[in-house]
Amino acid sequence: MDRVNHWLDEHRDWWIDIIRMYLGGVLLYKGLEFLSDTDALIRLMEMHNAPFASALMAHYIVIAHICGGVLLFAGLLTRFSAVLQLPVLVGAVLFIHSREGFMSAGSNLPYASMILLLLLHFSLYGSGRISADFYIDTHRSV
């Protein structure tokens, strides 16, 4: 049992990398979902009287989610790609999902808030050992 605990302690940061990869996959999926029906995304923003409801912003959301999702999954430019997502998720939490309430049935506010907190984490701390960023940093010639 001590060997298992020791191994878990040595590889604790792997869980953060797994969460980063999952987050990247979720953002990529959401971006592809929005890409398949951009008009629905624009209607959603207009329905909630979001001040940023425009076709330009809808395209930014799609591109940020797809590109940022791929980069986050790979752990490449992790902080940069997480920062690009922050305005989208802040807007989603404040203008789209805040009216739903945190505890109401079918609310996406807890989900969007969790994604926002994870993006804040990766914006501040970057990626872990299982990432392209780590590989590049450790194999850079001096």
N, C-alpha and C positions, 0 to 999 in steps of 0.2 A: 504494500500500500504506500510505503514511503517513496518508492520509485515512481509510482503513478503521480503522487503529489508533487514530487520534484520535477517531473516532466511537464506537468500542467503549469507549474510556476515558471519554468523556463520558456514556455510557449504561450504565455498569457496574451501577448500582443497579437497572436494569430486570430483571436476572436474579433479584434477590432478590424483586422484586414478582411475577415469574412463578412462583417457588417458593412464595410466600405464596398466590397464587391456586390453584395446584395442591394445596397442603396443604388449603386450604379446601374444594376440590372432593372430595378424598379423605375428609375428615371428614364432609362432607355425605352422600356415598355410603354411608359406614359407618353413619352415623346412620339413614339410610333403610333400610339392610339390617337393622339391629337393630330398627327400628320394625316391619318386616314380620314379624318373629318374635321378639318380646320374651321369650317363654317360653324360647327357645333361649339367649338371653343370660343369663337367670337360671340355667338349667341349667349353662351353662358356668362361671359363677361358683361355683355349688355344687359342681360336679365337682372344681374345683381348691381346694376348701375356703377360698375367699376370705372373709376376715372381713367383707367388706362385701356379701356375697351376699344381696340383698334386692330385692323388687320396687321399692321406693323408689329404690334406687341404680340399678337398671336404667333406670328412667324418667329419672333425672338424666343418665345416660350418653346416652340417646337425644336428649333435649332439648339437652344441651350440644353434642353432635356436629352436630345439624342447625342450631341457631341459630348456634353458633360457626363452623361451616363456611361458612354464608352470610356472616357478618360478616367472617371472614378473607378470603374470596374478594373481597369488596367493599373490603376495607381500611378498614372502619368499626369503630371501637372495637377496634382490632387488639390492643392490649395486654390489654385487659379480656377479650376473647374467647379469647385464647391462655391467659391465666391460668385461666379457667374449665375449660379442657381438661386442665390439668396434673394435678389429682388423678386423673382418669380414666386418663391414660397412665402415671402413676407406679404406680397400682394394677395396670394391665395388665402392666407390665414386672416388677414385684416379685412379684405374686401369681399371675398367669395364665401368662405366658410364660417366667418364669425357670427353671421346671423342664424346659423343652424344650431348653435349652442354646443357646448362640450359634451353634455350627457344625453342629448336627444337621440332617439333611435335613428339609425342611418346617417348620422352626422359624420362628415369627413374631417371635421376640425381636429380631433385627436390624431388622426393619421397625418394630416398636413403639418401639424405642430411637431410631431415626432420627426418627420422628414426635415423640417426646418432646424430642429435641435441637432440632428446628426450632421447636417450641412455646416452648421456653426462649429461643431466639433472638428470636422475635417478641414474647415477653413483655418482654424487656429493651430491644430496639431499636425496636419498633413497626413501622409500615409505611413504605413508600418513597414515591416521587413519583407512582406510578400507584395512587392510593388515594383513597378518600373522605375519610380523615383529612387527607391532604395538601391536598386541594381545600378542605376546610372551613377549615383553618388559614391558607391563603393568601388566601382570599376573605372572611375575617372582617372586618367593619368595625370600625375602631378607635374 
